[in-house]
């Protein structure tokens, strides 16, 4: 009788602990994933701005004479 009560209490404590650990780890992993996505998005935006700046400053002037005759896709800053 006492052994059954002890086992029930032990199982209950174990399940409550598992729920707390699961909830905490889920929130932690979710927040870390959100932060990582934001970091990668910022990095991609910075890369895009640097490519655009390079195209405008370096490539477009080189293609200026050809642009007078026909449209060149290389001259479009992305």
Secondary structure by P-SEA (a helix, b strand, c coil): caaaaaaaaaaaaaaaaaaaaaaaaaaaaaaaaaaaaaaaaaaaaaaaaaaaaaaaccccccaaaaaacccccccccc
